[in-house]
Amino acid sequence: MRLTKPGRLLTIGAAFAFVASACAGQGGTPAPSTAPAEAPSAGGSPLPSAAGFDWMAHTGEEITFLANEHPWTDGMKPLIDQFTQETGIKVNLQPFSEDLYFDKMEQVLRGSEGAADVYFLPMDSTAFSQFNAGLIEPLDGYIGDPNKTAADYELADFPQGFLDPGTYPPGDAAAKLYGIPISFESYILFSNKDLVDKYLGGVMPKTFEELIAAAEKINKEGAADGVAGAVMRGIRSDTIMDTFSGPVFDAWGATEAPGPYGLWFDGGWDKPRLTDPAVCAGMTNYAKLLAAGPANKFAIDWPDANTIFSQGKAAFFIDASLFGPSYEDPTVSQVAGKVGYSALPPASGDGTSYTGHWLWGLGIPANAKNKDAAWYFTQWMTNKANTAKIGATTGGAPRLSSYSDPAYTDALVPEYVSAVNEAMKTSRTTVVFKDGWKDGALAIVDGMLAIANGEDPTAACAKANDALLKAVNP
């Protein structure tokens, strides 16, 4: 999810507003999550298991970390002193609130002198534009050098689908990696167990069609009690595209949708495919769930939807998995202990669930002064143990091994951990690598909103398809 920034928003509310940003597009599917042979330790650095690696090679150097004020930053701060003790590298942390961060990031990356050595990288079209402008350092040379990367770092522990949004040029055999994932959001189903018990006899829908029917039933029967069947982002904005892409991927299924064109185009910018039956079905599914919402549904963005669900006024909510931990905090949530977490219901009863995701990462500016020390910081903070530890503050640890690490799993509700882990198995990036994508995204959103307002889906998808073609080929 994002607010108004062209790249993405993803941030926090101290209490319960985890915010993530938006854009749209697709990439590879993460490998299934499997437990490692040995669960990683819950503590600090990779030193004990990386015997022989010289972590003190850059003693005395100082790096500047340009950070977004985000739960990941909160979880990382307590580890800075330990990092300095074990590497001799001093860290100058410069955090900025989300509304200021994007401007500061562009200023630093485009400056003549390196004002930052590591930065919060939005792994979407923002980072792609920075790559095109030559502003980001490729990381392959660091990762592939045993003198610069500890042997147990294990890049393969990140699902490939999480690495793809930071690998450029998209789809190129010679592409290089420019960002390491630090936190992700996938799009899952939140349910209010009390309302499911009251209106559905405790039976959760097993398919997306059943989910829509259940939401419509609750919306009708619960109106007198101020209860909506579902609450979804319904504003006309390109910022809803990430969440919106989840149900469309769910309808699309296992068929590949590689970047840079992804889900919305059939191998070329001149070939939009909103008229494809699966794509149109996914748009329709989201629209019907939106229609089973409160009276102001077309004015709802993520803060409103999140608040409505946390107040117990909606039975179902599809959005960023990062919202999950906040629902279990009784000081800010009225549904603590009453929330169900699950992957999106599949198109058919014997089918597979699919969804989308978006990520923050760490990147090294091309104009950084201390790149080797910056890489030491990046790999240390994103090793297995620290990914699990910091991930407990975000609910979005991007390494597969975190899901068998008690440092992560013990800090979160088991049903939540299971749902997110399940979603990771078939999740694809929602990023579209296309300049001027906002107009294209709005064309798609307009088609969905037309369906939600009662227009025939086939006609609405055809009209949106024509609008999308014009938007990306002016």
Residue pairs with C-beta under 8 A, 6 or more apart in sequence:
1 8
1 9
1 10
1 19
1 20
1 21
1 22
1 185
1 233
1 239
1 240
1 242
1 243
1 302
1 319
1 320
2 8
2 9
2 10
2 19
2 20
2 21
2 22
2 23
2 239
3 9
3 19
3 21
3 98
3 99
3 239
4 239
5 21
5 98
5 99
5 102
6 102
6 125
6 126
6 438
7 21
7 23
7 102
7 122
7 124
7 125
7 126
7 127
8 20
8 21
8 22
8 23
8 122
8 124
8 126
8 358
9 19
9 20
9 21
9 22
9 98
9 239
10 18
10 19
10 20
10 21
10 68
10 70
10 98
10 122
10 183
10 185
10 322
10 358
10 360
11 17
11 18
11 19
11 20
11 68
11 69
11 70
11 97
11 98
12 18
12 19
12 69
12 70
12 71
13 19
13 326
15 326
15 329
15 331
15 332
16 306
16 310
16 323
16 326
16 327
16 329
16 332
16 333
17 303
17 306
17 326
18 71
18 185
18 320
18 322
18 323
18 325
18 326
18 394
18 395
19 98
19 302
19 322
20 185
20 242
20 320
20 322
20 358
21 122
21 124
21 239
21 242
21 358
22 238
22 239
22 240
22 241
22 242
22 243
22 358
22 430
23 124
23 125
23 126
23 238
23 241
23 242
23 358
23 430
23 431
23 432
23 437
23 441
24 238
24 241
24 242
24 244
24 245
24 262
24 264
24 430
24 431
24 432
24 437
24 441
24 444
25 124
25 125
25 259
25 260
25 261
25 262
25 263
25 264
25 429
25 430
25 431
25 432
25 433
25 434
25 437
26 245
26 249
26 257
26 258
26 259
26 261
26 262
26 263
26 356
26 428
26 429
26 430
26 431
26 432
27 161
27 164
27 165
27 170
27 258
27 259
27 262
27 428
27 429
27 431
28 160
28 161
28 164
28 258
28 428
28 429
29 160
29 161
29 426
29 427
29 428
30 159
30 160
30 161
30 162
30 424
30 425
30 426
30 427
31 159
31 160
31 161
31 400
32 425
33 159
33 400
33 403
33 421
33 424
33 425
34 400
35 401
35 403
35 404
36 157
36 400
36 401
36 404
39 401
39 404
39 405
39 406
40 384
40 385
40 388
40 401
40 405
41 48
41 385
42 385
42 388
42 389
42 405
42 406
42 407
43 385
43 389
43 407
44 79
44 82
44 86
44 385
44 386
44 389
45 55
45 82
45 83
45 86
45 380
45 383
45 385
45 386
46 53
46 150
46 152
46 153
46 380
46 383
46 384
46 385
47 55
47 86
49 152
50 150
50 151
50 152
52 151
53 146
53 150
53 151
54 147
55 86
55 87
55 150
55 376
55 380
56 87
56 88
57 147
57 372
57 376
58 87
58 88
58 89
58 370
58 372
58 373
58 376
59 87
59 88
59 89
60 88
61 88
61 89
61 90
61 370
61 373
62 89
62 90
62 91
62 92
62 370
62 373
63 89
63 90
63 91
63 92
63 117
63 118
63 370
63 373
63 374
63 377
64 92
64 94
64 115
64 116
64 117
64 118
65 91
65 92
65 93
65 94
65 116
65 117
65 118
65 119
65 377
66 94
66 96
66 101
66 104
66 105
66 108
66 115
66 116
66 118
66 119
66 120
67 73
67 93
67 94
67 95
67 96
67 101
67 119
67 120
68 95
68 96
68 98
68 101
68 120
68 360
69 95
69 96
69 97
69 98
69 101
70 98
70 120
70 183
70 360
70 394
71 183
71 322
71 393
71 394
72 182
72 183
72 360
72 390
72 393
72 394
73 95
73 120
74 393
75 389
75 390
75 391
75 392
75 393
75 394
76 381
76 390
77 93
79 381
79 386
79 389
79 390
80 91
80 93
83 89
83 91
83 377
83 380
83 381
84 90
84 91
86 380
87 373
87 376
87 377
87 380
89 373
89 376
89 377
91 377
94 116
96 104
101 120
102 122
102 126
105 119
105 120
108 115
108 116
108 119
108 365
109 119
109 130
109 135
109 136
109 365
109 366
109 367
110 133
110 135
111 367
112 367
113 367
113 369
114 365
114 367
114 368
114 369
116 365
116 368
117 364
117 365
117 368
117 369
117 370
117 371
117 373
117 374
117 377
118 362
118 363
118 364
118 368
118 374
118 377
118 378
119 362
119 363
119 364
119 365
120 182
120 360
120 361
120 362
121 127
121 136
121 166
121 178
121 179
121 360
121 361
121 362
121 363
122 360
122 361
123 165
123 166
123 179
123 181
123 358
123 359
123 360
123 361
123 429
123 431
124 165
124 358
124 431
125 431
125 432
125 433
125 434
125 435
125 437
127 136
127 165
127 166
127 178
127 179
127 361
127 363
128 168
128 170
128 431
128 433
129 435
130 136
131 168
131 169
131 178
134 366
135 365
135 366
135 367
136 178
136 179
136 363
136 364
136 365
136 366
137 178
137 363
137 364
137 365
137 366
137 368
137 371
138 176
138 177
138 178
139 176
139 177
139 178
139 179
139 180
139 364
139 375
139 378
140 176
140 177
142 148
142 149
142 372
142 375
142 379
143 149
143 153
143 155
143 177
148 372
148 375
148 376
149 375
149 379
150 379
150 383
152 383
152 384
153 379
153 383
154 384
155 163
157 384
157 399
157 400
157 401
158 180
158 181
158 398
158 399
158 400
159 398
159 400
159 424
159 427
161 357
161 427
161 428
161 429
162 181
162 184
162 357
162 359
162 398
162 429
163 177
163 181
164 170
164 259
164 429
165 179
165 358
165 359
165 429
165 431
166 177
166 178
166 179
166 180
166 181
166 359
166 361
166 363
167 175
167 176
167 177
167 178
168 175
168 176
168 178
169 175
170 259
170 260
170 433
171 258
171 259
171 260
178 363
179 361
179 362
179 363
180 361
180 362
180 363
180 378
180 379
180 382
181 359
181 360
181 361
181 382
181 398
182 359
182 360
182 361
182 362
182 381
182 382
182 387
182 390
182 398
183 322
183 359
183 360
183 391
183 394
183 396
183 397
183 398
184 357
184 358
184 359
184 360
184 396
184 398
185 242
185 320
185 321
185 322
185 357
185 358
185 359
185 396
186 246
186 320
186 321
186 355
186 356
186 357
186 420
186 423
186 424
186 427
187 242
187 243
187 245
187 246
187 247
187 318
187 319
187 320
187 321
187 344
187 355
187 356
187 357
187 423
188 318
188 319
188 321
188 324
188 341
188 342
188 343
188 344
188 355
188 419
188 420
188 423
189 211
189 316
189 317
189 318
189 340
189 341
189 342
189 343
189 344
189 345
189 419
190 309
190 316
190 317
190 318
190 319
190 323
190 324
190 327
190 339
190 340
190 341
191 204
191 315
191 316
191 317
191 339
191 340
191 341
191 342
192 309
192 312
192 314
192 315
192 316
192 335
192 338
192 339
192 340
193 338
193 339
193 340
194 312
194 338
195 218
195 222
195 227
195 312
195 314
195 315
196 202
196 203
196 204
196 315
196 340
199 214
199 217
199 218
199 221
199 222
199 315
200 214
200 217
200 218
204 340
204 342
205 211
205 213
205 214
205 345
206 345
206 349
207 345
207 346
207 347
207 348
207 349
207 351
208 247
208 250
208 251
208 285
208 344
208 345
208 346
208 347
209 347
210 345
211 289
211 316
211 345
212 285
212 288
212 289
212 292
214 229
214 315
214 316
215 229
215 230
215 289
215 292
215 315
215 316
216 229
216 288
216 292
217 229
218 227
218 228
218 229
218 292
218 315
219 227
219 228
219 229
219 230
219 292
219 293
220 229
222 228
222 229
222 315
226 313
227 313
227 314
227 315
228 292
228 293
228 294
228 297
228 308
228 313
228 314
228 315
229 292
229 293
229 314
229 315
229 316
230 289
230 290
230 292
230 293
230 314
230 315
230 316
230 317
230 318
231 293
231 294
231 297
231 300
231 304
231 305
231 308
231 309
231 313
231 314
231 316
231 317
232 243
232 286
232 289
232 290
232 293
232 297
232 300
232 305
232 317
232 318
232 319
233 240
233 243
233 244
233 290
233 300
233 301
233 302
233 305
233 319
234 240
234 290
234 293
234 297
234 298
234 299
234 300
234 449
234 452
235 298
235 299
235 300
235 301
236 298
236 442
236 445
236 446
236 449
237 301
237 442
237 445
238 437
238 438
238 441
238 442
238 445
239 301
240 301
240 445
241 430
241 441
241 444
241 445
242 320
242 356
242 358
242 430
243 302
243 318
243 319
243 320
244 286
244 444
244 445
244 448
245 263
245 356
245 430
246 318
246 344
246 355
246 356
246 430
247 282
247 285
247 286
247 289
247 318
247 344
248 263
248 279
248 282
248 283
248 285
248 286
249 257
249 263
249 282
249 354
249 355
249 356
249 427
249 428
250 282
250 285
250 344
250 345
250 346
250 347
250 353
250 354
250 355
251 278
251 279
251 281
251 282
251 285
251 347
252 263
252 278
252 279
252 282
252 354
253 278
253 347
253 351
253 352
253 354
254 352
254 354
254 426
255 278
257 263
257 428
259 429
259 431
259 433
260 432
260 433
260 434
261 267
261 268
261 269
261 271
261 432
262 428
262 429
262 431
262 432
263 279
263 428
264 272
264 273
264 274
264 279
264 432
264 440
264 444
264 468
265 271
265 272
265 273
266 272
266 273
266 276
269 434
269 472
269 473
270 469
270 473
272 465
272 468
272 469
272 472
273 279
273 465
274 280
274 283
274 444
274 447
274 461
274 462
274 464
274 465
274 468
275 458
275 461
275 462
275 465
279 461
280 457
280 458
280 461
281 347
281 457
283 444
283 447
283 448
283 451
283 457
283 460
283 461
283 464
284 451
284 457
284 461
286 318
286 448
287 448
287 449
287 451
287 452
287 457
288 451
288 452
289 316
289 318
290 297
290 448
290 452
291 297
291 452
291 453
293 300
293 314
294 300
294 308
294 313
294 314
296 304
297 452
298 449
298 452
300 308
302 319
302 320
305 314
305 317
305 319
306 317
306 319
306 323
308 314
308 317
309 317
309 327
309 335
310 326
310 327
310 332
310 333
310 334
310 335
311 334
311 335
312 334
312 335
312 338
318 344
320 358
321 395
321 396
321 416
321 419
321 420
321 423
322 394
322 395
322 396
324 339
324 341
324 395
324 412
324 413
324 416
324 419
324 420
325 394
325 395
325 412
325 416
326 332
326 333
327 333
327 335
327 336
327 339
328 336
328 337
328 339
328 413
328 416
329 336
330 336
330 337
339 413
340 415
341 413
341 415
341 416
341 418
341 419
341 420
342 415
342 419
342 422
343 353
343 355
343 419
343 422
343 423
344 353
344 354
344 355
344 423
345 353
346 352
346 353
346 354
352 426
353 422
353 423
353 426
354 426
354 427
354 428
355 423
355 426
355 427
355 428
356 427
356 428
356 429
356 430
357 423
357 424
357 427
357 428
357 429
357 430
358 429
358 430
358 431
359 398
359 429
362 378
362 381
362 382
364 371
364 374
364 375
364 378
368 374
380 386
381 390
382 399
384 399
384 401
384 402
384 405
385 405
385 407
387 397
387 398
387 399
387 401
387 402
388 397
388 399
388 401
388 402
388 405
388 407
388 408
389 407
389 408
390 397
391 397
391 398
391 399
391 402
391 408
392 407
392 408
392 411
392 412
395 412
395 416
395 420
396 420
397 403
397 408
400 424
402 408
402 409
403 409
403 417
403 421
408 417
409 417
432 440
432 441
434 440
434 472
436 472
436 474
437 472
439 471
439 472
440 468
440 471
440 472
442 471
443 464
443 467
443 468
443 470
443 471
444 464
444 468
446 464
446 467
447 460
447 461
447 463
447 464
447 465
447 467
448 460
448 464
450 460
450 463
450 464
451 457
451 460
451 461
